[in-house]
C-alpha cells in the first residue's frame, strides 16, 4: 500500500477495526473461525453535514418495513426452501431484524473458448491467438468461486465473458439454473463489481447509494422503499459508521473513507437490486492484508446468505484462501485445476507436486504454474555457479533448490506427468541460480492435457451434461422499467451540482484567473484612444483576450473530464443510465460555468480598454463583445471535452490540445493576413474557429470608428488609417460577417458536442458488449 492509502486507511480505520470487525467475528453463521488481523488506529470520523446538500436527502424512516428482495425476481422451486438458507446478521443494534436471501441461482458455463487478434513481431498481418481453451465450471448458490492464475492467464477475460461484458470470439454457453443466460437476464439477476472503485468523491456513502438506488431500482418502487433498501444494504455491509462521510479519492486529494470501505461501497451498489449472482474482478486489489480480509469476510457473509459469489483473485493470503469453496486455476488460458479449494493440494500432490506446510497454497499454485517468467541463468558469476542434475545433490547457492518455493518433486512418481517427460529426455544439468522455480512448459502442457481425464475434470463435465430441461429450476423476473429520461437527467444534474457545491475551490480559482486576465489586459491597454498607434493596440486586445479565454477552457477540461468518463463507462456498462442524459447533464453544467467566467472578463476588459469611446453610442457593442467571449469559451470548452473523451490518457490530451489550439489560431487572420495565405493552405482559415472569433471581435471593435492623427503622421494630407472599416477590410475580413460568424461558432459548439456524444457512445460499445 502506498503512503496515501495508508493515511486514508488510518483516517477511516474506526469502521474497519470496530464495527465491521465485530460483525465478522461475532457472526455465528461462519462454519470456521478465521484469525483476526490487528486493529488499525481508530480516530473519529468527520461527519459531513448532508441536511441541505446532496442528491436525495430525505430522512429514512426506521419504522418502514421492507423485504430485502426488492428486485421482484422469484425462483419458483427455491421459495419453499428459503427457510433453510443462512440468515445475514444485522449489525445495527437498534434494529435486530433478520433477512434471508431467497432467489438462489446456480451459475454454469461450458466450453468457453476465446480468441484475440494479435500482431506478431516482424509481421504485418494479424494472427488469431486462443487465450481461453474449453473452460468449464458449475457454481452452486451459497458458495464463493475463485478464479486464480498468474498474470496473463485469462482471469479477467473469463470473468468479462461470464458477465456478458465481452463478446465471445469463439464458443461457449452460460447457464443460470440450467437456463441459457443472455445480457438482459444477467442484468436483472446478477451484479458485476469492477476492479477499480469508480465513485464520485464529492458524495457521501449514503448519497452515493441513494443515487444508484433511484437509478437501478424499478421506477414503480416508492422513494421511501428505495431509501429503506439503502439503509438495509448499509447495515448488511457494515457501513453505518461511515454512511455520512464523503467517499473521497484513493490518492487522498479529497479526504474520505478508507480503501476497504470504498471497496464495500462499490459492492453495496450492486446489492441494491438484490442480485442472486455477484461477479467481482480482483476485489482485494490495492488493499492491505487486513483490509482484504474484511472485504472477503463481507463476501463470505453474502455467500452464506444464499448468493453465488464469483471472483478473480491474484495471490490471496492463506486465511482468505480458506474462505473459497471452489477454485478454478488457470494457466495460459487452460484449466489446470477445478474443484474444491481444500482439495487442490491433494490433486497436485497426487501428480507429484508437494507443498510444504509453511507455504501458502495460493503462492504455491502461482509459483508452480507461472511459465511466463523464463528460467534464466545468472551469468554474473559463472565461475562460482554450481550445476547439478534434477534430483541429485545439493544446491550450491542460497536460492538453489526447488524446495525454496515449497515444491518438492517425489523421486518415485509412478504414472505422473513429469515422469513421462523424464523418461523421454536425457537428464541435463540445470543451473540452480534461476530467477524463478516453476513448471517447465512441457510439464505445464502435460498438466493441461491431464486435467480433463482427472476425477475433477470428469465430474464437472458430467454435471454440465446433466443440465437438462426437466432438471432446470425455472425462474421468472418481471421486466420492470427503470427511471425515464427526465428522472435520469435530474439525478445526474443534481450530482453535478452537488459536486460543484462541495468543491468550490476549482470555481474560485477559475474566477480569480478570469478577474486577473481582465485586469492584466485592462492595465496594459488602459483607456485606448483613437490615435494611429491605437489601431495595433486594439487588434492586440482582441487577440489577447480571446486566447486568454480559450486556452484555459481547453486545458482545464483535459484534466477533469477523464475521471468523469471512467465513472460513466462503469455505470453505462451496468445499464445504470443512458448516454444522452449523462451527456446533457454534464454539458449543461459546463455551459453554465463557461458563460459566467467570460462575462466577468469581458466586463472588465471592455470598459478599462475603452473599446467604444463615443459616450452616446448604444450598449450593443458591449453585449456583442460579451457574446464573442462567451462563444469563444464555449467553443474551446467543447473542443476540450471532445479531445479528452477521444484520447487514451490525460498525458496524450495535454500534448495534443495545445498543438490543435496553436494550429487553428495561426490561421485566424491575426498572425497572417488571410489574403497572404499560401494557395495550398487557402482552405485552412475556413475551418479555423479562431478565424471566426477574431473576425467577429474585430468587426465589433472597428466598425464605424474614425481614427485621428497629427499633422506629422499625415501622408498626402490624409491619415494613414482614418476609418475602422478599412482596418477590417485590410485584415481580409468582411464587415457584414458578424452574425454569420456567430452562427458558425454555434455550429462548431454543437458539432464538437455531437462528436463527443458519438465518441462516448462508441467507447461504451467497444469496451463492453452491450450499450
C-alpha positions in Angstrom: 0.0 0.0 0.0 1.3 3.5 -0.8 1.5 6.2 1.7 -1.6 7.9 0.6 -3.7 4.8 1.0 -2.2 4.2 4.4 -3.1 7.7 5.5 -6.6 7.1 4.2 -7.0 3.8 6.0 -5.7 5.4 9.2 -8.3 8.2 8.9 -11.2 5.8 8.4 -9.8 2.9 10.5 -12.6 3.1 13.0 -15.1 1.4 10.7 -12.7 -1.3 9.6 -11.5 -2.1 13.1 -14.6 -1.8 15.3 -18.0 -2.1 13.7 -17.2 -4.3 10.7 -14.7 -6.4 12.6 -17.2 -7.2 15.3 -19.8 -8.0 12.7 -17.4 -10.6 11.2 -16.0 -12.0 14.4 -19.4 -12.3 16.2 -21.2 -14.0 13.2 -22.2 -17.4 14.5 -23.0 -18.5 10.9 -19.4 -18.9 10.0 -18.5 -22.6 9.7 -14.9 -21.9 10.8 -13.1 -19.1 12.6 -10.5 -17.0 10.9 -7.6 -15.3 12.5 -8.3 -11.7 13.2 -5.9 -9.1 11.9 -4.6 -6.4 14.2 -6.8 -3.4 14.6 -5.7 -0.2 12.9 -5.9 3.1 14.8 -9.4 4.5 15.3 -9.6 8.2 15.0 -13.1 9.7 14.9 -14.9 10.4 11.7 -15.5 13.9 10.5 -19.2 13.6 9.8 -20.3 15.5 6.7 -23.4 17.6 7.1 -25.8 16.5 4.4 -29.0 18.0 5.6 -29.2 20.6 2.9 -27.0 19.1 0.2 -26.8 16.0 -2.0 -28.9 14.1 -4.5 -31.7 13.0 -2.2 -31.5 13.8 1.5 -34.9 12.6 2.7 -34.8 11.3 6.2 -35.1 7.5 6.3 -37.9 6.2 8.5 -36.5 3.3 10.6 -40.1 2.1 11.1 -40.6 1.3 7.4 -40.6 -2.5 6.9 -39.4 -3.7 3.5 -38.5 -7.1 2.2 -34.8 -7.1 1.2 -35.6 -8.7 -2.1 -36.7 -5.5 -4.0 -35.8 -6.9 -7.3 -39.1 -8.6 -7.8 -37.5 -11.8 -9.1 -39.0 -15.1 -8.0 -37.5 -18.6 -8.1 -40.4 -20.9 -8.1 -38.7 -24.1 -6.9 -36.5 -22.4 -4.3 -39.0 -20.2 -2.5 -40.2 -23.2 -0.3 -36.6 -23.8 0.7 -35.8 -20.3 1.8 -36.0 -21.1 5.5 -33.0 -23.4 5.1 -30.8 -20.5 3.9 -28.4 -18.9 6.3 -29.5 -15.6 7.7 -27.5 -12.4 7.5 -26.8 -10.9 10.9 -27.7 -7.2 11.1 -25.0 -5.4 12.9 -27.3 -2.5 13.7 -28.1 -3.0 17.4 -31.2 -0.7 17.3 -32.8 -2.8 14.5 -32.5 -6.5 15.1 -34.5 -7.7 12.1 -33.1 -10.6 10.1 -33.1 -11.1 6.3 -32.8 -14.2 4.2 -31.9 -14.3 0.5 -34.4 -16.4 -1.3 -33.5 -16.3 -5.0 -30.8 -18.9 -5.2 -29.2 -19.4 -8.6 -26.6 -21.9 -9.7 -24.3 -20.5 -12.4 -22.7 -22.8 -15.0 -20.5 -22.2 -18.0 -19.5 -24.8 -20.6 -16.7 -25.0 -23.3 -15.6 -21.3 -23.1 -13.2 -20.7 -26.0 -12.0 -17.2 -26.8 -9.6 -15.9 -29.5 -8.0 -12.5 -29.9 -6.2 -11.0 -32.9 -2.6 -10.1 -32.3 0.2 -8.8 -34.5 3.4 -10.8 -34.2 6.8 -9.2 -34.3 8.1 -8.7 -37.9 4.7 -9.4 -39.4 2.0 -7.0 -40.7 -0.9 -9.4 -40.7 -2.8 -10.1 -37.5 -3.0 -13.7 -36.4 -5.5 -15.4 -34.1 -4.4 -16.5 -30.7 -6.5 -18.6 -28.3 -6.4 -17.3 -24.8 -9.2 -19.4 -23.3 -9.5 -23.1 -24.1 -12.5 -25.3 -23.1 -13.1 -23.7 -19.7 -16.0 -25.4 -17.8 -17.5 -24.7 -14.4 -20.6 -25.2 -12.2 -21.1 -23.0 -9.2 -23.7 -23.7 -6.7 -25.5 -20.9 -4.8 -24.2 -20.0 -1.4 -20.6 -20.6 -2.3 -17.5 -18.5 -3.2 -15.9 -19.5 -6.5 -12.4 -18.1 -7.0 -10.6 -17.9 -10.4 -6.8 -17.8 -9.8 -3.8 -17.8 -12.1 -0.7 -15.7 -12.9 -0.9 -12.5 -14.9 -2.0 -13.2 -18.5 -3.7 -16.4 -17.6 -7.1 -15.1 -18.8 -8.8 -14.5 -15.5 -10.4 -11.1 -16.2 -11.2 -12.1 -19.8 -13.1 -15.1 -18.5 -14.9 -13.0 -15.9 -15.9 -10.4 -18.5 -17.3 -13.2 -20.7 -19.3 -14.7 -17.8 -20.7 -11.2 -17.1 -21.7 -10.7 -20.8 -19.4 -7.7 -21.0 -17.2 -9.2 -23.7 -18.2 -10.8 -26.9 -17.1 -14.4 -27.1 -14.9 -14.6 -30.1 -15.1 -18.4 -30.2 -17.7 -20.6 -28.4 -19.2 -21.1 -25.1 -22.5 -21.1 -23.2 -23.5 -19.7 -19.8 -26.5 -21.1 -17.7 -28.5 -19.7 -14.8 -30.3 -22.6 -13.1 -29.8 -24.5 -16.3 -31.3 -21.8 -18.5 -29.2 -20.2 -21.1 -28.1 -16.7 -20.0 -28.1 -13.6 -22.0 -27.3 -10.0 -21.2 -30.9 -8.9 -20.4 -31.4 -11.8 -18.0 -27.9 -11.3 -16.5 -28.5 -7.6 -15.9 -31.7 -8.4 -14.0 -30.4 -11.3 -11.8 -26.6 -10.7 -11.5 -24.2 -7.9 -10.5 -20.7 -7.1 -11.6 -18.1 -5.3 -9.5 -15.2 -3.9 -11.4 -11.6 -3.9 -10.1 -11.4 -0.2 -9.7 -13.7 1.8 -7.4 -15.1 4.4 -9.7 -17.1 6.6 -7.4 -18.0 10.3 -7.2 -15.7 11.5 -4.4 -17.8 14.5 -3.5 -20.8 12.4 -2.4 -21.2 10.7 1.0 -21.6 7.0 1.2 -25.4 7.3 1.8 -25.8 9.8 -1.0 -23.9 7.5 -3.4 -26.2 4.6 -2.6 -29.3 6.8 -2.8 -28.2 8.0 -6.2 -27.8 4.5 -7.6 -30.9 3.1 -5.8 -33.0 5.7 -7.6 -31.4 4.8 -11.0 -31.1 1.0 -10.6 -34.3 0.0 -8.9 -37.7 -0.1 -10.8 -39.5 3.2 -11.3 -42.7 2.0 -9.6 -40.9 1.3 -6.2 -41.7 4.2 -3.9 -38.9 6.5 -2.9 -39.2 5.6 0.8 -38.7 1.9 0.0 -35.7 2.8 -2.1 -34.2 4.7 0.8 -35.0 1.9 3.2 -33.3 -0.5 0.8 -30.2 1.7 1.0 -30.3 1.5 4.8 -30.6 -2.2 4.7 -27.5 -2.5 2.4 -25.6 -0.1 4.7 -26.4 -2.4 7.6 -25.6 -5.5 5.7 -22.2 -4.3 4.6 -21.2 -2.7 7.9 -21.1 0.9 6.6 -23.1 2.6 9.3 -20.1 4.4 10.8 -19.0 6.0 7.5 -22.5 6.4 6.0 -22.4 10.2 6.2 -18.7 10.6 5.3 -17.5 11.7 1.9 -16.3 8.9 -0.3 -13.1 10.9 -1.2 -10.4 9.7 -3.5 -7.8 6.9 -3.2 -4.9 9.4 -3.5 -6.3 11.4 -0.6 -6.7 14.6 -2.6 -10.2 14.6 -1.3 -10.1 13.0 2.1 -12.8 10.4 2.7 -13.3 6.8 3.6 -10.7 4.0 3.6 -9.8 1.8 0.7 -11.7 -1.2 2.2 -14.8 0.9 2.9 -14.6 2.2 -0.7 -14.5 -1.3 -1.9 -17.5 -2.3 0.2 -19.4 0.7 -1.2 -18.8 -0.5 -4.7 -20.1 -3.9 -3.7 -23.1 -2.3 -2.0 -24.1 -0.6 -5.2 -24.6 -3.9 -6.8 -26.5 -5.2 -3.8 -29.2 -2.6 -4.1 -31.2 -4.7 -6.6 -30.7 -7.9 -4.6 -28.7 -9.8 -7.2 -28.5 -13.6 -7.0 -25.1 -13.8 -8.5 -22.2 -11.3 -7.9 -19.1 -11.3 -10.0 -16.1 -9.4 -8.8 -12.8 -8.6 -10.6 -9.9 -8.6 -8.1 -11.9 -7.5 -5.1 -8.8 -7.2 -2.9 -6.7 -5.3 -5.5 -4.8 -2.4 -3.9 -5.8 -3.3 -0.4 -3.6 -4.2 2.5 -3.8 -7.6 4.2 -6.2 -6.8 7.0 -8.5 -4.7 4.7 -8.5 -7.5 2.2 -9.6 -9.9 4.9 -12.5 -7.7 5.9 -13.7 -7.3 2.3 -13.6 -11.1 1.7 -15.3 -11.7 5.1 -18.2 -9.5 3.8 -18.3 -11.6 0.6 -18.4 -14.8 2.7 -21.4 -13.5 4.6 -23.1 -12.7 1.3 -22.4 -16.2 0.1 -23.7 -17.8 3.3 -27.0 -15.8 2.8 -27.5 -17.8 -0.4 -25.9 -15.7 -3.1 -23.4 -17.0 -5.7 -20.1 -15.2 -5.5 -17.6 -15.4 -8.4 -14.3 -13.5 -8.2 -10.9 -13.4 -9.8 -8.1 -13.0 -7.3 -4.3 -13.0 -7.9 -2.4 -14.1 -4.8 -4.6 -14.2 -1.6 -3.3 -14.8 1.9 -3.9 -18.2 3.4 -6.8 -17.1 5.6 -8.5 -15.6 2.6 -7.9 -18.7 0.5 -9.6 -20.8 3.2 -12.8 -18.8 2.6 -13.1 -20.2 -1.0 -15.4 -23.1 -1.6 -14.3 -23.8 -5.2 -11.2 -23.0 -7.2 -10.6 -22.6 -10.9 -6.8 -22.5 -11.5 -5.9 -21.1 -15.0 -2.6 -21.4 -16.7 -2.1 -20.0 -20.2 -5.8 -19.9 -20.7 -6.3 -23.6 -19.8 -7.8 -25.3 -16.8 -5.0 -26.6 -14.5 -7.4 -27.4 -11.7 -11.1 -27.1 -11.0 -12.8 -28.4 -7.9 -13.0 -27.9 -4.1 -10.4 -25.4 -2.9 -9.5 -27.5 0.0 -8.8 -30.5 -2.3 -6.4 -28.7 -4.6 -3.3 -29.6 -2.7 -4.3 -33.2 -2.8 -4.7 -33.1 -6.6 -1.2 -31.6 -7.1 0.2 -34.0 -4.5 -1.2 -36.9 -6.4 0.6 -35.6 -9.5 3.9 -35.4 -7.8 3.9 -31.7 -6.7 4.1 -31.3 -2.9 3.5 -28.1 -1.0 5.3 -27.7 2.3 3.2 -27.0 5.4 4.7 -23.5 5.8 3.8 -22.4 2.3 0.6 -20.5 1.4 -1.3 -22.7 -1.1 -2.0 -19.7 -3.3 1.7 -18.9 -3.5 2.5 -22.5 -4.2 0.0 -22.7 -7.1 1.1 -19.5 -8.8 4.8 -20.2 -8.4 4.2 -23.6 -9.9 2.2 -22.7 -13.0 3.7 -19.3 -13.8 5.5 -20.1 -17.1 5.7 -16.5 -18.3 8.8 -15.8 -16.3 11.6 -17.7 -18.1 14.2 -19.6 -16.2 17.4 -17.7 -16.6 20.9 -18.4 -15.7 22.7 -15.8 -13.7 25.9 -15.3 -15.7 27.3 -12.7 -13.4 29.4 -15.2 -11.6 29.8 -18.2 -13.8 33.0 -19.5 -12.2 31.3 -19.9 -8.8 28.0 -21.4 -10.1 27.5 -25.0 -9.1 25.4 -27.0 -11.5 23.6 -30.3 -10.8 21.1 -32.6 -12.3 17.5 -32.6 -11.2 17.1 -34.8 -8.2 20.7 -35.1 -7.4 23.0 -33.4 -4.9 22.5 -30.1 -3.0 22.4 -26.6 -4.4 25.4 -24.5 -4.1 23.5 -21.3 -3.7 21.2 -19.7 -1.1 18.3 -19.9 -3.5 19.2 -23.2 -5.1 16.6 -25.8 -4.5 13.1 -26.2 -5.9 12.1 -26.7 -2.3 12.7 -23.0 -1.8 9.2 -22.2 -3.1 7.6 -25.0 -1.2 7.7 -27.5 -4.1 9.2 -30.9 -3.7 9.2 -33.4 -6.5 9.0 -37.1 -5.4 11.7 -39.3 -6.8 9.1 -42.1 -7.4 6.3 -40.6 -9.4 4.7 -43.6 -11.0 2.4 -42.5 -13.7 2.9 -38.8 -13.1 3.1 -36.4 -15.9 6.7 -35.3 -15.0 7.9 -38.9 -15.0 6.8 -39.3 -18.6 8.9 -36.3 -19.5 11.9 -37.6 -17.7 11.7 -41.0 -19.4 11.8 -39.4 -22.8 14.6 -36.9 -22.2 18.1 -37.3 -21.0 18.9 -35.6 -17.7 20.5 -32.3 -18.4 22.4 -30.2 -15.8 20.5 -27.1 -14.9 21.8 -24.1 -13.1 20.4 -23.8 -9.6 20.7 -20.0 -9.7 17.5 -19.1 -11.5 15.1 -16.2 -11.1 12.0 -18.5 -10.7 11.4 -22.2 -9.9 8.3 -23.4 -11.7 6.9 -26.0 -14.1 8.6 -26.2 -17.5 6.4 -25.6 -20.5 6.5 -29.3 -21.2 5.3 -30.1 -17.7 2.6 -27.4 -18.0 1.4 -28.9 -21.3 1.0 -32.3 -19.8 -0.9 -31.0 -16.8 -3.3 -29.2 -19.2 -3.9 -32.5 -21.0 -4.2 -34.4 -17.8 -6.9 -32.4 -16.2 -9.9 -33.4 -18.5 -9.2 -37.0 -17.6 -8.9 -36.4 -13.9 -11.6 -37.1 -11.4 -12.3 -33.4 -11.1 -12.5 -32.8 -14.8 -14.8 -35.8 -15.4 -17.1 -34.7 -12.5 -17.6 -31.2 -13.8 -18.3 -32.5 -17.4 -20.9 -34.9 -16.0 -22.6 -32.1 -14.1 -22.8 -29.9 -17.1 -24.0 -32.7 -19.3 -26.8 -33.5 -16.8 -28.2 -30.0 -17.1 -31.4 -30.8 -19.0 -34.8 -29.2 -19.4 -36.6 -31.4 -16.8 -34.0 -30.7 -14.2 -33.9 -27.0 -14.6 -35.1 -24.7 -11.8 -37.1 -22.1 -13.8 -37.0 -18.6 -12.7 -39.2 -15.6 -13.6 -38.4 -12.0 -13.5 -40.6 -9.0 -14.1 -39.4 -6.6 -16.7 -39.7 -3.6 -14.6 -38.8 -0.4 -16.3 -36.1 1.8 -14.8 -36.4 5.6 -14.5 -37.1 7.6 -17.6 -35.1 10.2 -19.3 -36.3 13.2 -17.2 -35.5 11.4 -13.9 -32.1 10.3 -15.1 -31.3 13.8 -16.3 -32.5 15.3 -13.0 -30.4 12.9 -10.9 -27.3 13.3 -13.0 -27.6 17.1 -13.0 -28.2 17.0 -9.2 -25.0 15.1 -8.8 -23.1 17.6 -10.9 -24.5 20.5 -8.8 -23.6 18.7 -5.6 -20.1 18.1 -6.8 -19.7 21.8 -7.7 -21.1 23.0 -4.3 -18.9 20.6 -2.3 -15.7 21.7 -4.0 -16.0 25.4 -4.8 -12.2 25.8 -4.9 -11.9 25.0 -8.6 -14.6 27.6 -9.4 -12.9 30.1 -7.2 -9.5 29.6 -8.8 -11.1 29.9 -12.3 -12.9 33.1 -11.2 -9.7 34.6 -9.8 -8.0 33.7 -13.1 -10.8 35.4 -15.1 -10.5 38.6 -13.0 -6.7 38.6 -13.2 -6.8 38.2 -17.0 -9.3 41.1 -17.3 -7.3 43.3 -15.0 -4.0 42.5 -16.7 -5.4 43.3 -20.1 -7.1 46.4 -18.8 -4.0 47.7 -17.2 -1.7 47.1 -20.2 -4.2 48.5 -22.7 -5.8 51.1 -20.4 -8.1 53.7 -21.9 -7.0 53.4 -25.6 -7.6 56.5 -27.6 -8.2 56.9 -31.4 -4.7 57.8 -32.5 -2.9 55.9 -35.2 -1.0 53.8 -32.7 -4.2 52.6 -31.1 -5.0 50.6 -34.2 -2.4 48.0 -33.4 -3.3 48.0 -29.7 -7.0 47.5 -30.4 -6.3 44.4 -32.5 -3.9 43.2 -29.8 -6.6 43.4 -27.2 -8.9 41.3 -29.3 -6.3 38.5 -29.9 -5.0 38.5 -26.4 -8.3 38.3 -24.6 -9.7 35.6 -27.0 -6.7 33.5 -26.5 -6.8 34.1 -22.7 -10.3 32.9 -22.5 -9.9 30.0 -24.9 -6.8 28.2 -23.8 -7.7 27.7 -20.1 -11.1 26.4 -21.3 -9.5 23.7 -23.3 -6.8 22.6 -20.8 -9.0 22.6 -17.6 -11.3 20.1 -19.3 -8.5 17.9 -20.4 -7.5 17.3 -16.8 -11.0 16.8 -15.3 -13.2 15.0 -17.9 -11.3 11.7 -18.0 -12.2 10.9 -14.4 -15.9 11.6 -15.2 -15.6 9.3 -18.3 -14.3 6.5 -16.1 -17.4 6.6 -13.9 -19.6 6.9 -16.9 -18.2 3.8 -18.6 -18.6 1.8 -15.5 -22.2 2.9 -14.9 -23.1 2.6 -18.6 -21.8 -1.0 -18.7 -24.1 -1.8 -15.8 -27.1 -0.1 -17.5 -27.5 2.4 -14.7 -28.4 5.3 -17.0 -28.3 6.2 -20.7 -25.6 8.1 -22.5 -27.8 11.0 -23.6 -29.0 12.2 -20.1 -25.4 11.9 -18.8 -24.1 13.9 -21.7 -26.7 16.6 -21.5 -26.4 17.0 -17.7 -22.6 17.3 -17.9 -22.8 19.7 -20.9 -25.4 21.9 -19.1 -23.2 22.2 -16.0 -20.1 23.0 -18.0 -22.0 25.6 -20.1 -23.2 27.5 -17.0 -19.6 27.9 -15.8 -18.3 28.7 -19.3 -20.9 31.6 -19.5 -20.2 33.3 -16.2 -16.4 33.4 -16.3 -16.0 35.1 -19.7 -18.7 37.6 -18.8 -16.6 38.7 -15.8 -13.5 39.1 -18.0 -15.4 40.8 -20.8 -16.9 43.4 -18.5 -13.5 44.3 -17.0 -11.7 44.5 -20.4 -14.4 46.4 -22.3 -14.6 49.4 -20.0 -10.9 49.5 -18.9 -9.6 49.4 -22.5 -12.2 51.9 -23.8 -13.4 49.8 -26.6 -16.1 52.4 -27.7 -15.1 56.0 -26.9 -18.4 57.6 -28.0 -20.4 58.1 -24.8 -23.7 58.4 -26.8 -23.1 55.1 -28.6 -25.5 52.3 -27.8 -24.7 49.4 -25.5 -24.9 46.9 -28.4 -21.1 46.7 -28.9 -20.6 45.8 -25.2 -23.1 42.9 -25.4 -21.6 41.8 -28.7 -18.2 41.8 -27.1 -19.5 39.7 -24.2 -21.2 37.3 -26.6 -18.0 36.7 -28.6 -16.0 35.8 -25.4 -18.8 33.5 -24.3 -18.8 31.8 -27.6 -15.0 31.5 -27.6 -15.1 29.9 -24.2 -17.9 27.5 -25.1 -16.2 26.5 -28.4 -12.9 25.7 -26.8 -14.6 24.0 -23.8 -16.4 21.8 -26.3 -13.2 21.1 -28.1 -11.5 20.2 -24.8 -14.3 17.7 -24.0 -14.0 16.1 -27.4 -10.2 15.7 -27.1 -10.3 14.4 -23.6 -13.0 11.9 -24.5 -11.1 10.7 -27.5 -7.5 10.3 -26.3 -6.5 7.3 -24.1 -4.9 9.3 -21.3 -4.5 12.8 -19.8 -0.9 12.9 -20.9 -1.8 12.4 -24.5 -4.6 15.0 -24.3 -2.2 17.5 -22.6 0.2 17.1 -25.6 -2.4 17.2 -28.3 -4.6 20.1 -27.2 -2.0 22.9 -27.3 -1.0 21.8 -30.8 -4.6 22.0 -32.1 -5.1 25.4 -30.5 -1.9 26.9 -31.8 -2.5 25.5 -35.3 -6.0 26.9 -35.6 -5.0 30.2 -34.0 -2.2 30.6 -36.6 -4.8 30.8 -39.4 -7.1 33.2 -37.6 -6.1 36.2 -39.6 -4.2 37.8 -36.8 -0.7 36.5 -37.4 -1.0 36.2 -41.2 -3.3 38.2 -43.4 -5.9 36.0 -44.9 -5.0 37.4 -48.4 -1.4 36.2 -48.0 -2.2 32.5 -47.0 -0.4 30.1 -49.5 -2.6 28.7 -52.2 -2.3 25.1 -51.0 -3.4 26.2 -47.5 -6.1 28.6 -48.5 -8.7 26.2 -47.2 -7.4 26.1 -43.7 -8.7 29.5 -42.5 -12.2 28.3 -43.4 -12.0 25.5 -40.8 -10.3 27.6 -38.1 -12.8 28.6 -35.5 -10.4 31.2 -34.2 -10.8 33.0 -37.5 -14.5 33.5 -36.9 -13.9 34.5 -33.3 -11.3 37.2 -34.1 -13.1 38.4 -37.3 -16.3 39.0 -35.3 -14.5 40.7 -32.5 -12.5 42.9 -34.9 -15.7 43.9 -36.7 -17.3 44.8 -33.3 -14.2 46.9 -32.3 -13.6 48.8 -35.5 -16.8 49.2 -37.4 -17.8 52.8 -38.0 -14.9 54.0 -35.8 -12.9 57.1 -37.0 -9.2 57.5 -36.1 -7.2 60.7 -35.8 -3.7 61.6 -36.5 -1.2 64.5 -36.1 0.0 66.6 -39.0 3.3 64.9 -38.8 1.6 61.5 -39.3 -0.4 62.6 -42.3 0.6 61.3 -45.7 -0.6 63.3 -48.6 -2.7 65.3 -46.3 -4.6 62.3 -45.0 -4.3 60.0 -42.0 -2.8 56.6 -42.8 -5.7 54.9 -41.0 -8.8 57.1 -40.9 -11.7 54.6 -40.8 -12.0 51.4 -38.9 -13.9 49.8 -41.7 -10.7 49.9 -43.8 -8.8 48.1 -41.0 -11.4 45.3 -41.2 -11.0 45.1 -44.9 -7.2 45.2 -44.8 -7.1 42.2 -42.5 -9.1 40.1 -45.0 -12.3 40.3 -43.1 -15.8 41.2 -44.2 -17.6 43.9 -42.3 -21.0 42.2 -42.7 -20.0 38.8 -41.3 -20.5 39.4 -37.6 -23.7 37.5 -37.2 -22.7 34.9 -39.8 -19.6 34.2 -37.6 -21.8 33.9 -34.5 -23.9 31.2 -36.1 -20.8 29.4 -37.4 -19.4 29.3 -33.9 -22.7 28.0 -32.6 -22.5 25.2 -35.2 -18.9 24.5 -34.0 -20.1 24.1 -30.4 -22.9 21.8 -31.5 -20.6 19.8 -33.8 -18.0 19.3 -31.1 -20.6 18.2 -28.6 -22.3 15.8 -31.0 -18.9 14.3 -31.8 -18.2 13.9 -28.1 -21.6 12.2 -27.7 -20.7 9.8 -30.5 -17.3 9.1 -29.0 -18.9 8.2 -25.7 -21.4 6.0 -27.4 -18.7 4.2 -29.4 -16.4 3.9 -26.3 -19.1 2.3 -24.2 -20.0 -0.2 -27.0 -16.4 -1.1 -27.8 -15.4 -1.7 -24.2 -18.4 -3.8 -23.4 -20.7 -5.9 -25.3 -24.0 -4.1 -24.6 -25.0 -0.5 -24.8 
